[in-house]
Amino acid sequence: MTPMSHPLAPPTDDHFGRVAEAFSRKADAYDAFGDDHINLARLRRKVYDHILRFLQPTDRMLELNAGTGIDAAFFAGRGYAVHAIDIAPGMLDHLATKIEQQHLRDRLTYQAASFTELDRVETGPFQYVFSNFGGLNCIPDLSLASRHLPKILAPGGKLTWVIMPPICPWEMALIFKGKFSIATRRLRRSGTLAHVEGVRFMTHYFTPRQVLAALGSDFQLLRLEGLSVFTPPADRQDFPRRFPRLYRGLVKIDDALSPRPPFNHWGDFFILTAQYTRHE
């Protein structure tokens, strides 16, 4: 598939072009990064467990920034109808391969589209909208994604967004190693320049309050929990094997405290689920 144009989606078409290029380049290695990655597998399970609390058997799901389709294929494999969107052609190529290999054609469809143009999404309305692992952090204003939700989310429907917040204790602790720039990068109001596969683009970090403000008064918060507050971020792939006892202890603390304030506002990510309460 060819990259989509984004005439209505600020900041610029070039920004989205760079994001699409970066993640297309990353696509071939994306799934392999998760192979034998104990911590990332745990994070993904926690996201799934969170969502499965709210999913109903007949819900139709829309996944934003679906990437190679790992999550879309998981839910389709459990019998849910899933429509996945992404702007990176390389990612969508891998998603298409998963559909064929896992025989999911009857339950999993996909479309080249940005989450800033949900009014273009096909096959709606949906009862559940899902975005995982910080894809929405690629825009400076979450209302660019939320503005079209009433057009594609059924009344009473739910969404779960997994967002990178400003406060990540593991990153902030790097200040004690003299890595001030990395320790404070999430706190920069103007955003942070990300580097993915040799491509640079701006990323932005959001608090749960900012997410709820972007969603507006028609959405009610159902659940909020931090993701990897006390356990290391996903890029620390070696930590569980180098320090297995410490890692197991941190997992217990993380599981106990991450759903509670203030820890549910912190972490490598947070998981926020809200319900669309407006009635037709």
C-alpha positions in Angstrom: 0.0 0.0 0.0 1.1 3.6 -0.5 1.5 6.2 2.2 -1.6 8.3 2.9 -1.7 12.0 2.6 -2.9 14.0 5.6 -4.2 17.4 4.4 -6.3 18.1 7.5 -3.9 16.8 10.1 -1.5 19.2 11.8 1.3 19.8 12.5 2.4 19.1 8.9 2.1 16.4 6.2 5.9 16.1 6.5 5.6 15.1 10.2 3.3 12.2 9.3 5.4 11.3 6.4 8.5 11.0 8.6 6.5 8.9 11.2 5.3 6.6 8.4 8.8 6.3 7.0 10.3 5.6 10.4 7.9 2.9 11.4 8.0 1.3 7.9 11.8 1.0 8.3 11.3 -0.5 11.8 8.6 -3.0 10.6 10.9 -5.9 9.8 12.5 -5.8 13.2 9.4 -4.8 15.2 8.1 -8.3 16.0 11.6 -9.7 16.6 12.2 -7.1 19.3 9.4 -8.8 21.3 10.9 -12.3 20.9 12.0 -13.6 24.3 11.4 -10.2 25.9 10.1 -11.0 29.3 9.2 -7.5 30.4 7.5 -6.5 27.1 5.5 -9.7 27.2 4.3 -8.8 30.7 3.4 -5.3 29.6 1.4 -6.6 26.7 -0.4 -9.1 28.9 -1.4 -6.4 31.4 -2.9 -4.3 28.6 -4.9 -7.3 27.3 -6.1 -8.1 30.8 -7.2 -4.5 31.3 -9.1 -4.5 28.0 -10.7 -7.9 28.6 -12.3 -6.5 31.7 -14.5 -4.3 29.5 -14.9 -6.0 26.2 -18.2 -7.6 25.4 -18.5 -10.7 23.2 -20.2 -8.9 20.4 -18.0 -5.8 20.4 -16.5 -4.6 17.1 -13.0 -3.2 17.7 -11.0 -0.4 16.0 -7.3 -0.4 16.6 -5.4 2.9 16.0 -1.7 2.8 15.1 -2.0 -1.0 14.8 1.6 -1.5 13.6 2.3 -5.1 12.5 -1.0 -6.2 13.9 0.2 -8.1 17.0 -2.6 -6.8 19.1 -5.2 -6.9 16.4 -4.4 -10.5 15.7 -4.6 -11.4 19.4 -8.2 -10.0 19.7 -9.3 -11.4 16.3 -7.9 -14.8 17.4 -10.2 -14.6 20.4 -13.2 -14.2 18.1 -13.6 -10.4 18.0 -14.1 -8.4 14.8 -11.2 -6.0 14.5 -10.5 -3.2 12.0 -6.9 -1.9 12.2 -5.5 1.3 10.9 -1.9 2.6 10.5 -0.1 5.1 8.3 3.2 3.1 7.8 3.0 0.9 4.7 5.7 -1.4 6.0 3.7 -2.1 9.2 0.6 -2.8 7.2 2.4 -5.3 5.0 3.3 -7.3 8.0 -0.3 -7.0 9.3 -1.6 -8.4 6.0 0.8 -11.3 6.3 -0.5 -12.1 9.8 -4.0 -12.1 8.4 -3.1 -14.8 5.9 -0.9 -16.9 8.1 -3.3 -16.9 11.0 -6.4 -17.3 8.8 -8.1 -14.2 10.2 -9.6 -12.8 7.0 -13.2 -13.2 8.3 -12.4 -11.2 11.5 -9.5 -8.8 10.9 -9.5 -6.0 8.3 -7.2 -3.1 7.8 -6.9 0.3 6.2 -4.2 2.9 5.6 -5.3 5.8 7.7 -4.2 8.2 10.4 -5.8 8.4 13.8 -6.3 12.1 13.1 -8.7 11.3 10.3 -11.1 8.9 11.9 -13.9 10.3 9.8 -12.4 8.3 6.9 -12.4 5.0 8.8 -14.5 2.3 7.1 -16.8 -0.4 8.6 -17.9 1.5 11.7 -19.5 2.2 14.1 -17.4 0.4 16.7 -18.1 -0.5 20.3 -14.4 -0.4 21.3 -11.5 1.8 20.1 -8.0 0.8 21.2 -4.5 2.3 20.9 -1.4 0.7 22.4 2.1 1.6 23.4 2.2 5.3 22.8 1.2 5.6 19.2 -0.9 8.6 20.1 2.2 10.4 21.5 3.1 11.3 17.9 0.7 14.2 17.9 0.9 17.5 19.9 -2.8 17.7 20.7 -4.9 14.6 21.4 -8.1 16.4 20.3 -6.8 15.7 16.7 -7.6 12.1 17.4 -10.6 12.5 19.6 -12.6 15.0 17.5 -14.0 12.3 15.2 -14.7 9.7 17.9 -18.5 10.5 18.0 -18.6 9.5 14.3 -17.1 6.1 14.7 -17.8 5.1 18.4 -21.2 3.8 19.2 -23.0 5.4 22.2 -22.0 3.4 25.3 -18.9 2.3 23.5 -15.5 2.3 25.3 -11.9 3.2 24.4 -8.6 2.1 25.9 -5.6 4.3 25.1 -2.1 3.3 26.3 -0.1 6.6 26.5 3.4 7.7 27.6 3.1 10.2 30.5 5.5 12.9 31.5 6.5 11.1 34.7 8.5 7.9 34.2 10.4 7.1 37.5 12.9 4.9 35.7 13.9 7.6 33.2 13.9 10.3 35.8 16.3 8.2 38.0 18.9 8.6 35.2 19.6 12.1 36.5 21.7 10.4 39.2 23.9 9.0 36.4 24.4 12.5 34.9 22.0 11.8 32.0 20.0 15.0 32.6 18.7 15.3 29.0 17.2 11.7 29.0 15.9 12.1 32.5 13.9 15.2 31.7 13.0 14.7 28.1 9.4 13.9 28.9 8.9 17.1 30.8 9.6 19.4 27.8 6.3 21.2 26.9 7.3 21.6 23.3 7.9 17.9 22.8 10.9 15.7 22.4 12.7 14.8 19.1 12.5 11.0 18.7 14.9 9.0 16.6 13.6 5.9 15.0 15.6 4.0 12.3 17.5 7.2 11.3 14.3 9.3 11.1 13.5 12.2 13.4 10.1 13.4 14.4 8.5 15.1 17.4 6.8 13.2 20.2 4.7 14.6 23.1 3.8 13.3 26.5 0.4 13.5 28.1 -1.1 13.2 31.6 -4.4 11.4 32.2 -6.0 14.7 32.8 -5.0 15.9 29.4 -6.4 12.8 27.8 -9.7 13.2 29.5 -9.8 16.9 28.6 -9.3 15.9 24.9 -12.0 13.4 25.1 -14.5 15.9 26.6 -17.5 15.7 28.9 -19.2 12.9 26.9 -16.6 10.4 28.2 -16.5 8.9 31.7 -13.3 7.5 33.1 -13.7 3.8 34.0 -10.2 2.7 34.9 -6.7 4.1 35.0 -3.5 2.3 35.8 0.2 2.9 35.4 2.2 0.5 33.2 5.7 -0.3 34.2 5.9 2.2 37.1 8.4 0.2 39.2 9.5 -2.3 36.6 11.9 -1.1 33.9 10.8 0.5 30.7 10.3 -1.7 27.6 13.7 -0.8 26.2 15.5 -2.5 29.2 15.2 -5.9 27.6 18.1 -7.5 29.5 17.0 -6.5 33.1 14.8 -9.5 34.0 17.6 -11.9 33.1 20.4 -10.0 34.7 18.5 -9.3 37.9 15.7 -12.0 38.1 15.1 -11.8 41.8 15.0 -8.0 41.8 12.7 -8.0 38.8 10.2 -10.4 40.4 10.1 -8.2 43.5 9.5 -5.1 41.4 6.7 -6.9 39.5 4.9 -7.6 42.8 5.2 -3.9 43.8 4.1 -2.8 40.4 1.1 -5.0 40.3 0.0 -3.9 43.8 0.5 -0.1 43.3 0.1 0.7 39.6 -3.7 1.0 39.8 -3.6 3.4 42.7 -3.0 7.2 42.8 -0.6 8.7 42.2 1.2 5.7 40.6 -1.6 5.2 38.1 -0.5 8.6 36.5 3.1 7.4 36.1 5.1 4.8 34.3 6.6 4.0 31.0 2.9 4.2 30.0 -0.5 4.4 31.6 -3.6 2.6 30.5 -6.8 4.7 30.4 -10.3 3.3 29.7 -13.3 5.6 29.2 -16.9 5.1 28.1 -18.7 7.2 25.6 -21.8 8.3 27.6 -23.6 10.4 25.0 -27.0 9.0 24.0 -28.4 9.3 20.5 
